[in-house]
Every structure is written in C-alpha cells, then in structure tokens.
C-alpha cells in the first residue's frame, strides 16, 4: 500500500519541493521547452502547414526532451544542472529518436485496437526515455525494459498520468503561466517514480 501511495501523492509533493526551491532555473528551462513546442503553430500561422518544417520541429522537440529528462534525473539524484544541460542530448539523439518512433507506432496500433490497448501500451512504455538517458540502453532494449519495470503497476501509473495531465491542464488554464511550474514538477515526479521502480527492480533481481 505504501508503494502505491508513493506513486501518486508523494511523487508530486517531491517534484514541487524541487521546483519551488529552484523557480528561476525551471522557469527559464520550461520557457525554452514551451517555445520549442509552440514553434510548429507559429510556423503554420506564418507560412502555412509544412510537412518538412513539421518534421524539423519534431526533431528539435525530441532533442530538447532528452535534455529535460537529464535535468529531471539530475535533480532526483541530487546533482546540479545548468541551463546548457537542456542541450546536452546529441550523443543519445539517434537512440532516443528511434525509440520515440517505435513508441509512437506501438501506441498508435494499440489505439486503433479499441483505444484501451493503446493507453496500456503508453503507460507500460512510459520509462523508455529515462532508460536511454540514464542507462544508455538501445531503443528496443529500453522499450522491453520499461515493459518489464511496469509489470503489475499499470493501474497506479495510469492514475499518476491522469494526475500529471490534470496538473498541466491547471497550469494551462492559469493563462499558460502555470505550465512554467507544473511541467518541471511533473517531469521530476515522473523521474522520481522511475528511479524508485528501477531501484526496486534491481534489488528484486539481485535477490533472485
């Protein structure tokens, strides 16, 4: 029961503690992330829809996502991060990009199969990113490892993703300004859960 409660309430509280103690840093980082995410809309409004530009922006977002994962992991591990850490993902870019594409395909197939399988797949594979950034796993190995780590935890992790979604919706409703805090909060909370589950899995494996 304690572990189940941790996955929801305590992780969010932990994320808030980290963010509230480093607000200027996270505002700058998240502002950059939001600008990158809004680039496609800005481009569409100026030049109209473009598949080529859309793909370029997708690559940029993927690159930035690696840095955001690294920053969140650093805070969970008690390590320092600089703004430049947001742009440190190049060595892992191709691995991460391949894994993202595989993830999108798998979730897409699941969504076609009556939606629910897609949601389950999305939850079970939610840790492929940190497994690549943290462990340097290959794309397929990261996908498989995430699926193994989340076995028996699907419902709890699904509830947690709903909480994450709700917090970011609240941030968006606050004229979008709230996202400057809710996005890093939920990122750190997610990485904290990843670290706890991964550590528990390692201990269990060593005892087998």
URHU-V863208 format. One record per pair of residues at least 4 apart in sequence whose ideal C-beta (glycine too) atoms are under 6 Angstrom apart, sorted by the first residue. I is the first residue (numbers start at 1). J is the second residue. D is the distance in whole Angstrom. If there is no record, write none. Layout:
I/J/D ; I/J/D
//
This chain:
4/156/5 ; 5/9/6 ; 6/10/5 ; 7/156/5 ; 7/160/5 ; 7/193/6 ; 8/159/6 ; 8/160/5 ; 11/189/4 ; 11/192/5 ; 11/193/5 ; 12/189/5 ; 14/192/5 ; 15/185/4 ; 15/188/4 ; 15/189/4 ; 16/20/6 ; 16/185/5 ; 18/75/5 ; 18/188/5 ; 19/26/5 ; 19/181/6 ; 19/184/5 ; 19/185/5 ; 22/26/6 ; 23/27/6 ; 26/30/6 ; 26/184/4 ; 27/180/5 ; 28/83/6 ; 29/86/6 ; 30/180/5 ; 30/183/5 ; 30/184/5 ; 33/64/6 ; 36/60/6 ; 36/61/6 ; 36/64/5 ; 38/42/6 ; 39/57/5 ; 40/54/6 ; 40/57/5 ; 43/47/6 ; 43/53/5 ; 44/49/5 ; 62/97/5 ; 62/100/6 ; 63/89/5 ; 63/93/6 ; 66/89/3 ; 66/92/6 ; 66/96/5 ; 66/133/6 ; 67/85/6 ; 67/86/4 ; 67/87/6 ; 67/88/6 ; 67/89/5 ; 68/187/6 ; 69/129/5 ; 69/130/6 ; 69/133/5 ; 70/85/6 ; 70/133/5 ; 71/81/5 ; 71/85/5 ; 72/187/4 ; 72/188/5 ; 72/191/4 ; 73/134/6 ; 73/191/5 ; 74/79/4 ; 74/81/4 ; 75/188/5 ; 76/191/5 ; 76/192/5 ; 76/195/5 ; 81/85/5 ; 89/93/6 ; 92/96/5 ; 92/132/6 ; 93/97/6 ; 95/132/5 ; 95/139/6 ; 96/132/5 ; 98/139/4 ; 99/128/5 ; 99/132/6 ; 99/139/4 ; 99/142/5 ; 102/139/6 ; 102/143/6 ; 103/125/6 ; 104/108/6 ; 106/121/5 ; 107/118/5 ; 107/121/5 ; 107/122/5 ; 110/117/4 ; 110/118/3 ; 110/121/4 ; 111/115/6 ; 111/118/3 ; 113/117/5 ; 121/125/6 ; 123/154/5 ; 123/157/5 ; 123/158/5 ; 124/147/5 ; 124/150/5 ; 125/143/6 ; 125/146/5 ; 127/131/6 ; 127/146/4 ; 127/149/6 ; 127/194/5 ; 128/142/4 ; 128/143/5 ; 128/146/5 ; 130/134/5 ; 130/194/5 ; 131/135/5 ; 131/137/5 ; 131/142/4 ; 131/145/5 ; 131/146/6 ; 132/137/6 ; 132/142/5 ; 137/141/4 ; 137/142/4 ; 149/197/5 ; 149/201/5 ; 150/157/6 ; 153/157/5 ; 164/186/4 ; 167/182/5 ; 167/186/6 ; 168/182/5 ; 171/178/3 ; 171/179/4 ; 171/182/3 ; 172/176/6 ; 172/179/6 ; 174/178/3 ; 178/182/6 ; 179/183/5 ; 181/185/6 ; 194/198/6
//
